Amino acid sequence: MSWLYLIIAGGFEILGVWILKKLSNSRGMYFIVWYFFLWMGFSLSLFFLYLSMNEIGMSIAYAVWTGIGTAGGALLGIFAFNEGSSPKKIFFIVLIIACVIGLKLV
């Protein structure tokens, strides 16, 4: 169950990054609403990271959590915000994912 919590934590981390982008483009009342969702996204991310650390060591859990957030944020930028994607960029995203899988297997 701890690995599921860790994946959920990573998902909320990606959601938080997406909200950060939305927050940077909002004004007025929408700014306050997005700021609330930002707080909720990152709070839930940290809560599920905390739950996952009950059975997974801190060094592995934190590395996997940041890997999910990093790769997920980069992919989100490519697909949702039309940021450029070069073969080198894709290679290094795949490398991050491979490292996260490697940590899971260790």
C-alpha positions, 0 to 999 in steps of 0.5 A: 500500500505504501507504494500506492501512496507514493505514486499518489503523492507524486501525482499530487506533486504533478498537479501542484506544478500544473496549478503553479502554471495556472496561478502564474496566468491568473488574476483577481478572484481566480488567483485566490482560487488557484492559490487554494488548489495549489495549497491543497495539491502540495499538502496532499502530496506531502501527506501521501509522502508521509504515509508512504514513509511508514514502510518505505525508507526515507531515502527511497521514498523521497527520491522516487517522489521527486523523480515522479514530480520531475519527470511528470512536470517535464512531460506536463510541460511538453504535452499540456503547455506546448514546451519544446521536446528534443530527443535529448530531453526525452532521453533524460526524462526516460533516464529519470523514469528508469532510475525511479524504477531501478530504485523500486527494484533495489 
